Amino acid sequence: MKYVGKYDELPVTKVADGIERRILKTDHLMMVNVEFTDGPTENPDPFHSHPHEQVSYMIEGEIYLLVGDDEKVYLKAGDHFAIPSGVPHTIQRLTPIVRLIDCFTPLRQDFL
């Protein structure tokens, strides 16, 4: 069935050393399973922004979330965050493994 994404069967994209993602999408929404195995990191990743709205769910691990000029926020497995369109944000990984589910609308064509 084309609407089912079994984790072990989804194509894996290696983003960088220690960072992989798997994508499931419809015509207007995408879910991205991101796995970081390069932590803990000494510093946050560089800030970035995009025109997509984003909501994320922490599956495993611990991070600091940095959004705009706000103070960093500690997040752990089970926590969620939302990023509006165009708002600079980043994370710093605090544990050896961090797994997130990111959902975007509209689709991130740069990921496809």
PyRosetta script that sets phi, psi and omega in degrees:
from pyrosetta import init, pose_from_sequence

init()
pose = pose_from_sequence("MKYVGKYDELPVTKVADGIERRILKTDHLMMVNVEFTDGPTENPDPFHSHPHEQVSYMIEGEIYLLVGDDEKVYLKAGDHFAIPSGVPHTIQRLTPIVRLIDCFTPLRQDFL")
pose.set_psi(1, 131.0)
pose.set_omega(1, -174.6)
pose.set_phi(2, -73.7)
pose.set_psi(2, -10.6)
pose.set_omega(2, -179.0)
pose.set_phi(3, -99.1)
pose.set_psi(3, 9.1)
pose.set_omega(3, 179.5)
pose.set_phi(4, -112.5)
pose.set_psi(4, 133.9)
pose.set_omega(4, 177.5)
pose.set_phi(5, -121.7)
pose.set_psi(5, 93.7)
pose.set_omega(5, 176.0)
pose.set_phi(6, -76.1)
pose.set_psi(6, 129.2)
pose.set_omega(6, -172.5)
pose.set_phi(7, -48.3)
pose.set_psi(7, -50.1)
pose.set_omega(7, -176.2)
pose.set_phi(8, -73.2)
pose.set_psi(8, -9.3)
pose.set_omega(8, -178.3)
pose.set_phi(9, -107.2)
pose.set_psi(9, -11.7)
pose.set_omega(9, 178.9)
pose.set_phi(10, -72.5)
pose.set_psi(10, 142.2)
pose.set_omega(10, 176.0)
pose.set_phi(11, -60.7)
pose.set_psi(11, 141.4)
pose.set_omega(11, -179.3)
pose.set_phi(12, -104.3)
pose.set_psi(12, 129.4)
pose.set_omega(12, 174.0)
pose.set_phi(13, -108.4)
pose.set_psi(13, 122.2)
pose.set_omega(13, 175.4)
pose.set_phi(14, -84.8)
pose.set_psi(14, 112.3)
pose.set_omega(14, -177.6)
pose.set_phi(15, -79.6)
pose.set_psi(15, -42.0)
pose.set_omega(15, 179.3)
pose.set_phi(16, -165.1)
pose.set_psi(16, 175.5)
pose.set_omega(16, 175.9)
pose.set_phi(17, -57.8)
pose.set_psi(17, 124.6)
pose.set_omega(17, 177.5)
pose.set_phi(18, 81.4)
pose.set_psi(18, 9.4)
pose.set_omega(18, 179.4)
pose.set_phi(19, -135.9)
pose.set_psi(19, 120.7)
pose.set_omega(19, 178.9)
pose.set_phi(20, -131.7)
pose.set_psi(20, 152.0)
pose.set_omega(20, 176.0)
pose.set_phi(21, -138.4)
pose.set_psi(21, 151.7)
pose.set_omega(21, 175.8)
pose.set_phi(22, -127.3)
pose.set_psi(22, 137.9)
pose.set_omega(22, -172.5)
pose.set_phi(23, -123.0)
pose.set_psi(23, 137.5)
pose.set_omega(23, 169.1)
pose.set_phi(24, -128.0)
pose.set_psi(24, 135.7)
pose.set_omega(24, -175.6)
pose.set_phi(25, -146.5)
pose.set_psi(25, 161.0)
pose.set_omega(25, 167.4)
pose.set_phi(26, -114.2)
pose.set_psi(26, -163.7)
pose.set_omega(26, 179.6)
pose.set_phi(27, -70.9)
pose.set_psi(27, -23.4)
pose.set_omega(27, -172.6)
pose.set_phi(28, -129.7)
pose.set_psi(28, -2.3)
pose.set_omega(28, -176.0)
pose.set_phi(29, -143.4)
pose.set_psi(29, 142.5)
pose.set_omega(29, 176.0)
pose.set_phi(30, -132.5)
pose.set_psi(30, 145.9)
pose.set_omega(30, 175.3)
pose.set_phi(31, -118.3)
pose.set_psi(31, 130.4)
pose.set_omega(31, -176.5)
pose.set_phi(32, -123.7)
pose.set_psi(32, 121.5)
pose.set_omega(32, 175.3)
pose.set_phi(33, -93.0)
pose.set_psi(33, 113.6)
pose.set_omega(33, -177.6)
pose.set_phi(34, -110.0)
pose.set_psi(34, 129.7)
pose.set_omega(34, 178.6)
pose.set_phi(35, -120.5)
pose.set_psi(35, 121.6)
pose.set_omega(35, 176.8)
pose.set_phi(36, -106.5)
pose.set_psi(36, 125.7)
pose.set_omega(36, 176.5)
pose.set_phi(37, -122.3)
pose.set_psi(37, 23.6)
pose.set_omega(37, -175.5)
pose.set_phi(38, -110.2)
pose.set_psi(38, 15.4)
pose.set_omega(38, -175.1)
pose.set_phi(39, -96.5)
pose.set_psi(39, 176.3)
pose.set_omega(39, -7.2)
pose.set_phi(40, -72.3)
pose.set_psi(40, 153.2)
pose.set_omega(40, 179.6)
pose.set_phi(41, -101.5)
pose.set_psi(41, 143.6)
pose.set_omega(41, -177.3)
pose.set_phi(42, -69.9)
pose.set_psi(42, -33.3)
pose.set_omega(42, -177.3)
pose.set_phi(43, -133.3)
pose.set_psi(43, 161.3)
pose.set_omega(43, 173.5)
pose.set_phi(44, -65.3)
pose.set_psi(44, 154.5)
pose.set_omega(44, 170.7)
pose.set_phi(45, -64.2)
pose.set_psi(45, 164.2)
pose.set_omega(45, 175.4)
pose.set_phi(46, -62.3)
pose.set_psi(46, 145.4)
pose.set_omega(46, 175.6)
pose.set_phi(47, -62.5)
pose.set_psi(47, 148.4)
pose.set_omega(47, 173.8)
pose.set_phi(48, -147.3)
pose.set_psi(48, 163.5)
pose.set_omega(48, 173.7)
pose.set_phi(49, -144.5)
pose.set_psi(49, 164.5)
pose.set_omega(49, 179.5)
pose.set_phi(50, -155.7)
pose.set_psi(50, 160.3)
pose.set_omega(50, -178.2)
pose.set_phi(51, -75.9)
pose.set_psi(51, -2.0)
pose.set_omega(51, -177.3)
pose.set_phi(52, -86.8)
pose.set_psi(52, 145.3)
pose.set_omega(52, 168.1)
pose.set_phi(53, -79.8)
pose.set_psi(53, 144.8)
pose.set_omega(53, -175.8)
pose.set_phi(54, -136.3)
pose.set_psi(54, 135.1)
pose.set_omega(54, 165.8)
pose.set_phi(55, -125.1)
pose.set_psi(55, 143.4)
pose.set_omega(55, -175.8)
pose.set_phi(56, -136.0)
pose.set_psi(56, 149.4)
pose.set_omega(56, 179.1)
pose.set_phi(57, -127.0)
pose.set_psi(57, 129.7)
pose.set_omega(57, 178.5)
pose.set_phi(58, -82.2)
pose.set_psi(58, 114.6)
pose.set_omega(58, 177.6)
pose.set_phi(59, -85.4)
pose.set_psi(59, -43.6)
pose.set_omega(59, -173.3)
pose.set_phi(60, -151.2)
pose.set_psi(60, 146.9)
pose.set_omega(60, 174.3)
pose.set_phi(61, 94.3)
pose.set_psi(61, -171.2)
pose.set_omega(61, -178.0)
pose.set_phi(62, -139.1)
pose.set_psi(62, 142.8)
pose.set_omega(62, 179.5)
pose.set_phi(63, -141.3)
pose.set_psi(63, 165.8)
pose.set_omega(63, 158.3)
pose.set_phi(64, -102.9)
pose.set_psi(64, 133.1)
pose.set_omega(64, 173.1)
pose.set_phi(65, -103.3)
pose.set_psi(65, 129.7)
pose.set_omega(65, 177.2)
pose.set_phi(66, -119.3)
pose.set_psi(66, 126.1)
pose.set_omega(66, -178.0)
pose.set_phi(67, -131.3)
pose.set_psi(67, 118.1)
pose.set_omega(67, 179.6)
pose.set_phi(68, 53.8)
pose.set_psi(68, -133.4)
pose.set_omega(68, -180.0)
pose.set_phi(69, -94.8)
pose.set_psi(69, 4.3)
pose.set_omega(69, -179.7)
pose.set_phi(70, -67.2)
pose.set_psi(70, 158.0)
pose.set_omega(70, 174.7)
pose.set_phi(71, -67.8)
pose.set_psi(71, 148.7)
pose.set_omega(71, 179.2)
pose.set_phi(72, -62.4)
pose.set_psi(72, 150.5)
pose.set_omega(72, -177.8)
pose.set_phi(73, -123.9)
pose.set_psi(73, 131.4)
pose.set_omega(73, 176.4)
pose.set_phi(74, -79.5)
pose.set_psi(74, 129.0)
pose.set_omega(74, 177.2)
pose.set_phi(75, -129.6)
pose.set_psi(75, 149.4)
pose.set_omega(75, 179.4)
pose.set_phi(76, -135.9)
pose.set_psi(76, 175.5)
pose.set_omega(76, 179.7)
pose.set_phi(77, -49.4)
pose.set_psi(77, 133.7)
pose.set_omega(77, -178.7)
pose.set_phi(78, 98.6)
pose.set_psi(78, -15.9)
pose.set_omega(78, -179.8)
pose.set_phi(79, -84.9)
pose.set_psi(79, 159.8)
pose.set_omega(79, -179.8)
pose.set_phi(80, -126.5)
pose.set_psi(80, 159.5)
pose.set_omega(80, 167.6)
pose.set_phi(81, -150.2)
pose.set_psi(81, 158.1)
pose.set_omega(81, -179.7)
pose.set_phi(82, -130.7)
pose.set_psi(82, 137.7)
pose.set_omega(82, -179.5)
pose.set_phi(83, -122.8)
pose.set_psi(83, 117.7)
pose.set_omega(83, 176.1)
pose.set_phi(84, -69.2)
pose.set_psi(84, 162.2)
pose.set_omega(84, 177.8)
pose.set_phi(85, -55.7)
pose.set_psi(85, 133.1)
pose.set_omega(85, 172.9)
pose.set_phi(86, 79.7)
pose.set_psi(86, 2.5)
pose.set_omega(86, -177.0)
pose.set_phi(87, -91.9)
pose.set_psi(87, 124.0)
pose.set_omega(87, 178.4)
pose.set_phi(88, -63.7)
pose.set_psi(88, 138.6)
pose.set_omega(88, -178.2)
pose.set_phi(89, -158.1)
pose.set_psi(89, 163.5)
pose.set_omega(89, 176.8)
pose.set_phi(90, -165.6)
pose.set_psi(90, 175.7)
pose.set_omega(90, 174.8)
pose.set_phi(91, -133.5)
pose.set_psi(91, 160.7)
pose.set_omega(91, 168.9)
pose.set_phi(92, -126.2)
pose.set_psi(92, 124.5)
pose.set_omega(92, -178.4)
pose.set_phi(93, -81.9)
pose.set_psi(93, 131.2)
pose.set_omega(93, -176.6)
pose.set_phi(94, -106.2)
pose.set_psi(94, -10.3)
pose.set_omega(94, -177.9)
pose.set_phi(95, -127.1)
pose.set_psi(95, 160.8)
pose.set_omega(95, -178.5)
pose.set_phi(96, -59.2)
pose.set_psi(96, -34.2)
pose.set_omega(96, 179.0)
pose.set_phi(97, -125.1)
pose.set_psi(97, 133.6)
pose.set_omega(97, 173.4)
pose.set_phi(98, -132.0)
pose.set_psi(98, 130.3)
pose.set_omega(98, 176.5)
pose.set_phi(99, -126.6)
pose.set_psi(99, 129.7)
pose.set_omega(99, -178.8)
pose.set_phi(100, -126.8)
pose.set_psi(100, 152.3)
pose.set_omega(100, 165.0)
pose.set_phi(101, -110.8)
pose.set_psi(101, 118.1)
pose.set_omega(101, 176.2)
pose.set_phi(102, -107.2)
pose.set_psi(102, 135.3)
pose.set_omega(102, 173.8)
pose.set_phi(103, -119.8)
pose.set_psi(103, 135.3)
pose.set_omega(103, -175.9)
pose.set_phi(104, -128.8)
pose.set_psi(104, 144.4)
pose.set_omega(104, 166.3)
pose.set_phi(105, -143.4)
pose.set_psi(105, 134.5)
pose.set_omega(105, -6.5)
pose.set_phi(106, -68.3)
pose.set_psi(106, -179.5)
pose.set_omega(106, -179.9)
pose.set_phi(107, -57.7)
pose.set_psi(107, 143.9)
pose.set_omega(107, 174.1)
pose.set_phi(108, -87.5)
pose.set_psi(108, 93.9)
pose.set_omega(108, -179.4)
pose.set_phi(109, -60.4)
pose.set_psi(109, -28.4)
pose.set_omega(109, 178.8)
pose.set_phi(110, -67.1)
pose.set_psi(110, -15.4)
pose.set_omega(110, 176.9)
pose.set_phi(111, -91.0)
pose.set_psi(111, -16.6)
pose.set_omega(111, -174.3)
pose.set_phi(112, -93.1)
pose.dump_pdb("model.pdb")
